[in-house]
Amino acid sequence: VLDVGEVYSRLLDHRPVIQGEIRYFVKEFEEKRGLRELRVLENLKNTIFETNERVLPKCEQAMQDNLSETFKRLQAANAMIHRLQEREYEARKLQADKMMAREEKCIAHCEEFMKEQQNKRAEVDEEHRKAMERLKEQYSEMEKELAKYVSF
């Protein structure tokens, strides 16, 4: 029975061997990983240092130069737009003034036309009144003439 226990432990019980392999794997993994992480952290530190010392100032200077140039261009564009707006305002004002002058001229012409029509109407009415008076006189004379002949 003792031999069976020993055979069993050697053939089927692999715990001691597996535990040794696990310890070896963990030890290797931790050592290699620790060095790898250390290298990654060192590279990261170098990259951050280089970025802070070299790249960032270059970027800031380029940004300042470009922002300055862009700001100047924006000011120039703003000034041009302001001048264009003033010209457009002046053109609209001039056009409105011309329109107002035309309207006033048209109103004056219309009033003059209406006065002229009133005068012509008054003249026609006067001629009509005179013509009516002449006709009345003519008819009254004709009646007098006729009255002479009726007495026969």
Secondary structure, DSSP 8 states (H G I E B T S, - for coil): -HHHHHHHHHHT--HHHHHHHHHHHHHHHHHHHHHHHHHHHHHHHHHHHHIIIIIHHHHHHHHHHHHHHHHHHHHHHHHHHHHHHHHHHHHHHHHHHHHHHHHHHHHHHHHHHHHHHHHHHHHHHHHHHHHHHHHHHHHHHHHHHHHHHHT-
